[in-house]
């Protein structure tokens, strides 16, 4: 999945000041290396950015 996996994560946000996306989590050296290489399939911090989750709870 690679960085495409990150595209669906709540922690992967766009910073208008620097003009790019980044991971908000404090990654250690090994995790950052995997992130930079696009090997994020087994990311421990992945949390689906599901905008409709609240709506489904209300139903």
C-alpha positions as CSV (number, residue, x, y, z in Angstrom):
1,X,0.0,0.0,0.0
2,X,2.8,2.4,0.7
3,X,2.1,6.1,1.0
4,X,-1.3,5.5,-0.5
5,X,-2.0,3.8,2.8
6,X,-1.1,7.1,4.6
7,X,-3.6,9.0,2.4
8,X,-6.4,7.4,4.4
9,X,-4.8,8.0,7.8
10,X,-6.1,10.6,10.2
11,X,-2.5,11.5,11.2
12,X,-1.4,12.3,7.6
13,X,-2.3,16.0,7.2
14,X,-1.5,18.8,4.9
15,X,0.6,21.7,6.2
16,X,-0.3,24.9,4.2
17,X,2.8,26.7,5.6
18,X,5.3,24.2,4.0
19,X,3.0,23.1,1.2
20,X,3.1,19.3,1.7
21,X,1.6,16.4,3.6
22,X,3.3,14.9,6.7
23,X,2.7,12.4,9.4
24,X,1.7,14.1,12.7
25,X,3.0,11.2,14.8
26,X,6.4,11.3,16.4
27,X,8.1,8.6,14.4
28,X,11.3,7.0,15.6
29,X,14.3,6.6,13.3
30,X,13.2,3.2,11.9
31,X,9.6,4.3,11.5
32,X,10.7,7.4,9.6
33,X,12.9,5.4,7.3
34,X,10.0,3.1,6.5
35,X,7.8,6.2,5.9
36,X,10.3,7.8,3.6
37,X,10.7,4.5,1.7
38,X,6.9,4.1,1.3
39,X,6.8,0.9,3.4
40,X,4.0,1.9,5.7
41,X,1.8,-1.3,5.3
42,X,2.3,-2.3,9.0
43,X,2.2,1.2,10.5
44,X,1.2,1.0,14.2
45,X,-0.3,4.5,14.2
46,X,-2.6,4.0,11.2
47,X,-6.1,5.2,12.1
48,X,-8.7,5.4,9.3
49,X,-9.7,9.0,8.6
50,X,-13.4,8.2,8.4
51,X,-15.5,11.3,8.2
52,X,-18.8,9.4,8.3
53,X,-18.0,7.5,11.5
54,X,-19.9,10.0,13.7
55,X,-22.9,9.9,11.4
56,X,-23.0,6.1,11.6
57,X,-22.9,6.2,15.4
58,X,-25.9,8.6,15.4
59,X,-28.0,6.2,13.3
